[in-house]
Amino acid sequence: MISLVSRTFVRFPALCVFAAVAMLNDCQGLSAQEHTLRVLCYNIHHGEGVDGKVDLIRQAEVIKSCSPDLVALQEVDDRTERTGRIDQTARLAELTGLEGRFVHQLDFEGGRYGQAILSKFPMSDVALHWLPGMPDRERRMAGAVEVQVNTLKLIFVTTHLHHNNETFRQQQAIQLNQVFAKDAGTNALPMILAGDLNATPDSSPLKTLREEWQSLTEDQAKMLTFPAVKPERQLDYILARPKGRVIVRSVKVIDEHVASDHCPLLAEVTFQ
């Protein structure tokens, strides 16, 4: 059982937003089963697109068009000066009709900066787990919630590993395994881990994580998510465990190259 240390926001009514036809074609048409989940991983770059515009409505359209059950968001602002003092988690929850939780990583420009989780299903408060790195700068962490999906309870985790230090990324991957996977036992809850790992599939951090997790993109063609304009490498991932209970129904990079500097990654997974 994870410890609960932080609380954020409630469910908001959905507003009517219209996504581009191309994105709808990319995201729609996947079957829904009781324990089949649509999971989206999206680094939103504090709402700023490659055109320099901060536009949460545009990003909400991307999210909503995919009809996700669970969303892991990285680089999220909460009432900072640079993004107009907007509570971005609450605003995206309002625009998408999902429940939101903010994960506080650090204080920034009069507000807070971190990650967020959106969910179609009831979820717990956030459990915050600090990862190795530089505590005096952008300290890295993982935020986890328990989610009740019909009769299935699972743990959903968002994380964002260090951007320019391979040693820290490797230490962070080891810590993620130790916190969420090592010695979990046969009765442990199933888990989904999603985030911007700032590492390529052949890197040491990904090899370490795959010791305990099933990467949903492992058996797929290249899933290039960064940079958004002309993606050339995969930095964003969705992983799940235990491996024996996970069926990957589909996984794809969403064809969206303006709303953020990362392309979103969408997967459909079934827990047996």
C-alpha positions as CSV (number, residue, x, y, z in Angstrom):
1,M,0.0,0.0,0.0
2,I,1.4,3.4,-0.9
3,S,1.5,6.2,1.7
4,L,-0.6,9.2,0.9
5,V,1.1,12.6,1.4
6,S,-0.4,15.2,-0.9
7,R,-3.9,16.3,-2.1
8,T,-5.1,18.3,-5.1
9,F,-8.3,19.0,-6.9
10,V,-11.8,17.6,-7.5
11,R,-13.8,16.6,-10.6
12,F,-15.0,19.4,-12.8
13,P,-17.7,19.3,-15.5
14,A,-16.5,18.8,-19.0
15,L,-16.5,21.7,-21.5
16,C,-17.2,21.0,-25.1
17,V,-14.0,21.0,-27.1
18,F,-13.4,19.9,-30.7
19,A,-10.3,18.1,-31.8
20,A,-8.9,18.0,-35.3
21,V,-10.2,15.2,-37.5
22,A,-6.7,13.8,-38.0
23,M,-6.3,13.3,-34.2
24,L,-9.7,11.7,-33.9
25,N,-8.8,9.2,-36.5
26,D,-5.5,8.5,-34.7
27,C,-7.2,7.9,-31.3
28,Q,-10.7,6.5,-31.8
29,G,-12.0,3.0,-32.4
30,L,-10.4,1.0,-29.6
31,S,-12.5,-1.5,-27.8
32,A,-13.4,-1.0,-24.1
33,Q,-13.3,-4.0,-21.8
34,E,-13.7,-4.0,-18.0
35,H,-10.0,-4.1,-17.3
36,T,-8.8,-2.6,-20.5
37,L,-7.4,0.9,-20.1
38,R,-6.4,3.7,-22.5
39,V,-3.3,5.4,-21.1
40,L,-1.8,8.6,-22.3
41,C,1.7,10.0,-21.5
42,Y,2.2,13.6,-22.4
43,N,4.9,16.1,-21.5
44,I,3.0,19.4,-21.9
45,H,5.9,21.8,-21.5
46,H,3.9,24.0,-19.1
47,G,1.3,24.4,-21.7
48,E,3.6,26.0,-24.3
49,G,3.7,24.8,-27.9
50,V,6.5,25.0,-30.4
51,D,5.0,28.2,-31.6
52,G,5.7,29.8,-28.2
53,K,2.0,30.1,-27.3
54,V,0.7,28.8,-23.9
55,D,-2.6,27.2,-24.9
56,L,-4.2,24.7,-22.5
57,I,-7.3,24.5,-24.6
58,R,-5.2,23.2,-27.5
59,Q,-3.6,20.6,-25.3
60,A,-6.9,19.6,-23.8
61,E,-8.2,19.0,-27.3
62,V,-5.3,16.6,-27.9
63,I,-6.0,14.8,-24.6
64,K,-9.7,14.6,-25.0
65,S,-9.6,13.4,-28.6
66,C,-7.8,10.2,-27.4
67,S,-10.5,9.4,-24.8
68,P,-8.0,8.3,-22.2
69,D,-8.8,6.6,-18.9
70,L,-5.5,7.6,-17.3
71,V,-3.1,10.5,-18.2
72,A,0.4,11.1,-16.9
73,L,1.4,14.8,-17.5
74,Q,4.9,16.1,-17.0
75,E,6.2,19.8,-16.8
76,V,3.0,21.2,-15.3
77,D,2.7,24.7,-13.8
78,D,0.5,25.6,-10.8
79,R,-0.1,29.4,-10.5
80,T,3.3,30.5,-11.8
81,E,4.0,33.9,-13.2
82,R,5.1,32.6,-16.6
83,T,1.8,30.9,-17.3
84,G,-0.6,33.6,-15.9
85,R,-1.1,32.2,-12.4
86,I,-3.3,29.4,-13.8
87,D,-3.8,26.2,-11.9
88,Q,-3.0,24.0,-15.0
89,T,-4.1,20.7,-13.4
90,A,-7.5,22.1,-12.5
91,R,-7.9,23.7,-15.9
92,L,-7.0,20.6,-17.8
93,A,-9.3,18.5,-15.6
94,E,-12.1,21.0,-16.3
95,L,-11.5,21.0,-20.0
96,T,-11.3,17.2,-20.3
97,G,-13.9,16.1,-17.8
98,L,-11.4,14.1,-15.9
99,E,-10.3,14.1,-12.2
100,G,-7.0,15.8,-11.5
101,R,-4.1,15.5,-9.1
102,F,-1.1,17.8,-9.0
103,V,2.3,16.4,-7.9
104,H,4.4,19.2,-6.4
105,Q,8.0,19.0,-7.5
106,L,9.4,22.4,-6.6
107,D,8.4,26.1,-5.9
108,F,8.8,28.2,-9.0
109,E,8.0,31.9,-10.0
110,G,5.5,32.5,-7.2
111,G,3.8,29.1,-7.7
112,R,4.6,25.5,-8.1
113,Y,6.0,23.2,-10.8
114,G,5.7,19.5,-11.2
115,Q,3.6,16.8,-12.8
116,A,-0.1,15.8,-12.8
117,I,-2.4,12.8,-13.2
118,L,-5.8,12.9,-14.8
119,S,-8.2,10.0,-14.4
120,K,-11.6,8.9,-15.6
121,F,-12.0,6.7,-12.6
122,P,-11.9,7.4,-8.8
123,M,-8.4,7.8,-7.5
124,S,-6.6,8.3,-4.2
125,D,-4.5,11.3,-3.1
126,V,-1.0,11.4,-4.4
127,A,1.9,9.5,-2.9
128,L,5.2,11.4,-3.6
129,H,8.4,9.5,-3.9
130,W,11.7,11.4,-4.3
131,L,14.3,10.1,-6.6
132,P,18.2,10.4,-6.5
133,G,19.6,13.6,-8.1
134,M,20.3,17.2,-7.3
135,P,17.9,18.3,-4.4
136,D,19.1,21.9,-4.7
137,R,17.9,22.2,-8.4
138,E,15.1,20.4,-10.2
139,R,14.7,17.4,-7.9
140,R,13.2,14.4,-9.6
141,M,10.3,12.4,-8.2
142,A,7.5,10.0,-9.0
143,G,3.9,10.6,-8.1
144,A,1.6,7.6,-7.6
145,V,-2.2,7.2,-7.0
146,E,-4.4,4.2,-6.5
147,V,-7.1,4.0,-9.1
148,Q,-10.4,1.9,-8.9
149,V,-11.3,0.7,-12.4
150,N,-14.5,-1.2,-12.0
151,T,-13.5,-4.3,-10.0
152,L,-9.8,-3.7,-10.6
153,K,-7.6,-1.6,-8.3
154,L,-4.2,-0.5,-9.6
155,I,-1.4,1.9,-9.0
156,F,-0.7,4.6,-11.6
157,V,2.6,6.4,-11.6
158,T,3.9,9.5,-13.4
159,T,7.6,10.4,-13.4
160,H,10.2,12.6,-15.2
161,L,13.8,11.5,-15.1
162,H,16.8,13.8,-15.3
163,H,17.4,15.4,-18.7
164,N,21.2,15.7,-18.9
165,N,22.8,13.3,-16.5
166,E,22.9,9.6,-17.4
167,T,24.2,8.6,-14.0
168,F,21.3,10.2,-12.2
169,R,18.8,8.6,-14.7
170,Q,20.3,5.2,-13.9
171,Q,20.0,5.8,-10.2
172,Q,16.5,7.0,-10.6
173,A,15.5,3.9,-12.6
174,I,17.0,1.6,-9.9
175,Q,15.0,3.6,-7.3
176,L,11.7,3.2,-9.3
177,N,12.2,-0.5,-9.3
178,Q,13.0,-0.6,-5.6
179,V,9.9,1.5,-4.7
180,F,7.3,0.0,-7.0
181,A,8.5,-3.4,-8.2
182,K,11.1,-5.2,-6.1
183,D,9.7,-7.8,-3.7
184,A,6.1,-6.7,-4.5
185,G,4.7,-10.2,-3.9
186,T,2.0,-12.1,-5.7
187,N,-0.8,-10.1,-4.1
188,A,0.6,-6.7,-5.1
189,L,-1.6,-4.4,-7.1
190,P,-0.9,-4.2,-10.8
191,M,0.9,-1.0,-11.8
192,I,1.3,1.4,-14.8
193,L,4.3,3.7,-14.9
194,A,4.3,6.5,-17.5
195,G,6.6,9.4,-18.1
196,D,9.3,11.3,-19.9
197,L,12.3,9.2,-19.1
198,N,14.8,11.3,-21.1
199,A,16.4,8.1,-22.3
200,T,16.3,6.0,-25.5
201,P,15.1,2.4,-25.6
202,D,18.7,1.0,-25.7
203,S,19.9,3.0,-22.7
204,S,20.9,1.6,-19.3
205,P,17.9,3.2,-17.5
206,L,15.5,1.5,-19.8
207,K,17.3,-1.8,-19.6
208,T,17.1,-1.5,-15.8
209,L,13.4,-0.7,-15.8
210,R,12.6,-3.6,-18.2
211,E,14.0,-6.0,-15.6
212,E,10.8,-5.4,-13.6
213,W,8.4,-3.8,-16.0
214,Q,6.9,-4.6,-19.4
215,S,7.5,-1.7,-21.8
216,L,4.4,-1.3,-23.9
217,T,6.6,-0.1,-26.8
218,E,9.2,-2.8,-26.6
219,D,7.9,-4.9,-29.5
220,Q,6.8,-2.0,-31.6
221,A,8.3,-0.1,-34.5
222,K,10.2,3.1,-33.4
223,M,8.0,5.3,-31.2
224,L,9.6,8.7,-31.8
225,T,8.2,11.3,-29.4
226,F,10.8,14.1,-29.4
227,P,11.3,16.8,-30.6
228,A,7.7,17.3,-31.6
229,V,8.3,19.1,-34.9
230,K,10.5,16.3,-36.4
231,P,10.6,13.5,-33.9
232,E,13.9,11.6,-34.0
233,R,14.1,9.7,-30.7
234,Q,11.8,8.1,-28.1
235,L,11.9,9.8,-24.6
236,D,8.4,9.0,-23.4
237,Y,7.2,5.6,-22.2
238,I,4.4,3.6,-20.7
239,L,5.4,0.5,-18.7
240,A,3.3,-2.0,-16.8
241,R,3.6,-4.9,-14.4
242,P,3.3,-7.7,-13.6
243,K,4.4,-8.8,-17.0
244,G,2.3,-12.0,-17.0
245,R,-1.0,-10.2,-16.6
246,V,-0.5,-7.5,-19.2
247,I,-1.7,-7.6,-22.8
248,V,-0.8,-4.7,-25.1
249,R,-3.7,-4.1,-27.4
250,S,-2.2,-1.1,-29.2
251,V,0.3,1.7,-28.8
252,K,1.0,4.7,-31.0
253,V,2.6,8.2,-31.0
254,I,-0.1,10.8,-31.6
255,D,0.5,12.8,-34.7
256,E,0.5,16.2,-33.0
257,H,3.5,18.5,-33.6
258,V,2.6,21.9,-32.3
259,A,0.8,21.9,-28.9
260,S,4.0,20.8,-27.0
261,D,7.6,20.0,-27.6
262,H,6.8,16.3,-27.1
263,C,4.4,14.2,-29.0
264,P,1.9,12.3,-26.8
265,L,2.1,8.5,-26.5
266,L,-1.1,6.5,-26.3
267,A,-1.5,2.8,-25.3
268,E,-4.3,0.4,-24.7
269,V,-3.5,-2.3,-22.2
270,T,-5.6,-5.1,-20.7
271,F,-4.9,-6.6,-17.3
272,Q,-5.9,-10.3,-17.1
